[in-house]
């Protein structure tokens, strides 16, 4: 029988509570613990989540986040293009310096 530190137990229970769509089995698989062990920790901690199916909440992030995400995606594309240009340039010059 494994002996887990209290911090690990609290983190595992917090992970379970923070993921309402996940099952105990799926949450327990991430850190590699037995699902029944996690179930016991959840019971002892008194953690609870709403039971039953909840109506799906609209997944529409606020407008400022959308704008920031779009800007970040654009920047990533630019950086990927720059990296590709540098990679090709390095290959070209590496081939030119060989005897």
N, C-alpha and C positions, 0 to 999 in steps of 0.2 A: 504494500500500500504506500503510495507516494504521499509525502508531506509537503503541502504547498504553503508558502508564506502568506500571511494575511493580506498583504498588498496585492499579491497576484489574484487572490480570491475576489477582492473588492474590484479590481480592474476587470476581471472576467464578468462579474455581475453587472458592472457599469456598461460593459460592451453589450451585454444582452439587453439591458434596458434602453440603450441608445439606438438599437436596431429593431424597431417594432415589427418589421416585415420578416425578420429572421426567426428561425426555430432554434430551440435549445441545441438540437443536434448540429445545426450549421455553425452556430456560434462556438460550440465546444470543439468543433473540428479545426478552427483557426489556430488556437494555441495547442491543440493536440491533447485535450483532456477528455475524460469519459463524460458523455452526456448526462448520466445519472449523477455524477459528481457535481457538475454545474447546476443541475436541477436542485440538488440539496443545498448548495450555496445560495441559490436564489431564494429558496424557502426560508433559510435561516436569516437572510438579509431582509426578508419581508418585501422584496421587490415585487412589483406587480406591473402588468401592462393591461391595457384594455383587451377584453376578450371579444371574440367574434370578428366578423368582417366589418371594417370601417369603410365608409365611402371614400373613394380616392380623392385626395385633395388636388386641386389644380397645380400642376408643376410649372408655374410661371414665375420665374425669378423677377425681382424688381428690375425696372428699366436701367438704373445705374449699373447693376451687375451685368446685364446683357451688353451694355456699351463697353464696359471694361473687358468682358470676355472677348468681344469682337476685336477690340484693339490688341489684346494679348495674342489672339490667333494670328492677326496680321503680322505682328512683330515676330512670332515664331516662324511664319512663312518666310519673312525677309531674312531672318538669321539662317534658316535652312538653305536658302538660295546662296547667301554669302559663303556659307560653309562649303557648299558644293563647288562654287567657283574657286575657292581657295584649294580645295582638294584636287580639282583638275589642274590648276596652275602648278601645284606641287608635283603632280605626276609628270607634267610637261617638262618642268625644269630638272627633275630627277632623271628623266630619260635623256635629256640633253647633256648632262654632266658625265654620263657614263662613257667610258672609252670603248 
